[in-house]
Amino acid sequence: MNCPTHNFTRNKMIVFDMDSTLIDAETIDELARAAGVVSKVEEITKKAMYGDFDFEQALIERVKLLKGLPLETALDAVNKIDLMPGAAELILYVKSRGYKTAMISGGFTISADTIGKALGIDFIVSNELLVEDGCLTGKVVGPITQSDSKAKVFEELTQLNGVRPEQCVVVGDGANDACVFERAGFAIAFNPKPILREYADVVITKKDLRAVIPVLESLSYQCCNQAQHVDIEQ
């Protein structure tokens, strides 16, 4: 466990993944569904999220399959994605407790910007799907394109906010969140892929982000030093 050296009542930040964490879907799978290539993309997604496929190459190969998808169709698909149950309530809670909020996603701006603004997230970092003549080109650019990209962005955000990584909480579900879990003070795996469990302080298998609230309520310097890995079941 990466216990913080400070009380979480000061200078704190909470960092979220987006896909299958703040939203109840994988954005790229929904885009693939709209493009008629969902089975091919889901196969690569599964291997990547379980740590069996290099993140960067998996991203490139999946996005390549979206080439030619009209932007309007892509936007319609992502706008139908629901928030994860309890997402709005959790964000309201952490803001009331003084947390700065961040979303670091290997997903895309066409969904991340909308979701982030709807929830009132303070910092939104994601990738961009390139568009030409009104259609996706099959190419992606952005700060979250490599396996350790989330960790680099996380460290930049902590510096920007004047906090140390060990003063932060992170919530995620996939293999590419592990690099942030290793650096943050407290790591919550939300309905995670098996590989992420070993990096987590708490594992939540209930599909409702409100289950995170009592975990945060219990966080303090003293209880963290005494805590053990805990699974919160459905």
C-alpha positions, 0 to 999 in steps of 0.5 A, spaced: 500 500 500 502 506 498 500 510 504 500 518 504 505 522 508 499 527 509 492 527 512 487 527 506 484 533 509 489 538 505 492 539 498 488 533 495 486 531 488 482 525 486 484 522 479 479 518 475 479 513 469 473 515 464 471 508 460 468 503 464 469 508 470 466 514 470 462 512 464 458 505 463 462 503 456 468 503 453 468 509 448 472 506 442 467 499 442 461 504 441 465 507 436 467 501 433 459 498 433 457 504 429 463 503 424 461 495 424 467 493 426 466 492 434 468 484 434 475 486 431 476 492 436 473 488 442 478 483 441 484 488 441 481 492 447 480 485 451 487 483 450 490 490 452 486 491 458 488 485 461 495 487 459 496 481 454 497 487 448 502 493 448 497 499 449 500 503 444 500 498 438 493 496 441 490 503 440 493 504 433 490 498 431 483 499 434 483 507 431 485 504 424 479 500 424 475 506 425 477 510 418 472 513 414 467 513 420 463 520 419 464 524 425 457 526 425 455 518 426 461 518 431 458 523 435 451 520 435 454 514 438 458 517 444 452 521 446 448 515 447 453 513 452 451 513 460 454 515 466 456 510 470 451 509 476 453 514 482 458 518 478 455 525 479 454 523 486 461 521 487 464 528 484 459 532 488 461 529 494 469 529 493 468 537 491 464 538 497 470 535 501 475 540 497 478 535 492 481 537 486 478 532 480 482 530 474 480 525 469 486 522 465 483 517 459 486 513 453 479 515 450 478 521 446 476 528 446 469 527 443 467 524 449 471 526 454 470 533 454 463 532 454 463 528 460 468 532 464 464 538 463 458 535 465 461 532 471 465 539 473 471 535 472 477 540 473 482 537 469 481 533 463 486 529 459 485 525 453 487 523 446 484 526 439 481 522 433 483 526 427 478 528 422 478 529 415 473 531 410 468 530 416 470 523 417 475 519 422 482 518 418 484 512 423 489 516 426 490 518 433 494 523 437 495 526 444 498 525 451 495 518 453 498 514 447 503 509 451 503 504 456 506 509 461 503 516 459 498 516 464 503 516 470 507 522 466 500 526 466 499 524 473 505 527 475 504 533 471 498 534 474 500 534 481 506 539 480 501 543 477 496 543 483 502 543 488 500 536 491 505 530 492 503 524 488 502 520 495 496 525 497 492 523 491 487 518 490 486 514 483 480 510 481 480 506 475 479 499 472 484 497 467 491 495 466 493 502 463 491 505 470 497 500 474 502 506 473 498 511 476 496 506 482 503 505 483 504 512 484 498 515 488 497 515 495 491 511 495 488 506 489 481 504 488 480 499 483 473 499 480 470 493 477 477 492 475 480 487 470 484 482 474 491 485 473 489 491 476 487 488 483 494 487 485 496 494 485 489 496 489 488 498 496 481 497 495 477 493 490 470 495 489 466 490 485 459 493 486 457 497 479 456 504 483 461 509 484 457 511 490 461 505 493 467 509 493 464 515 498 465 511 504 472 509 502 474 516 502 470 518 508 474 513 512 481 515 509 486 519 514 493 518 515 492 513 521 487 509 518 491 508 512 497 506 515 493 501 519 489 499 512 489 492 509 487 490 501 479 490 502 474 487 497 468 491 497 463 486 493 456 487 490 
